[in-house]
Amino acid sequence: MWKAFAILSGVGIYLAAFMLICLYLGGLVDEVFELDGKGRLIGILIGLPGAFYSIYRQLKHNGYI
């Protein structure tokens, strides 16, 4: 049970960190190009699938999937 908890909490932290980085970069793009919030939306649209793919690849590589 503890092993599953450790794996899932690590996945959650990884997902949050990946999304925060993409949101931050989207905010920078938003400021530079003055997109009125569309830069953060772009960060979300790029970050969410990227995070899920990266987590899937990491779990598959470690043999959990």
C-alpha positions, 0 to 999 in steps of 0.5 A: 500500500505504501509503495502505491501511495509513494508512486501516486504522490510522486506522479501528482507532484510531477504533474503539478510541477510540469503544469506550473512550469508551462503556466509560467512560460505561457504567462511570459509569452502572454506578457511579451506578445500581449495576448490578454491571457491567451498565452496561459491558455496555450501553456495549459493546452501544451502542458496538460497533454505533455505532462500526461504523456511524460508520466505515462512514458515514465510509468511504462519505463519503470514497469508499473503499466 
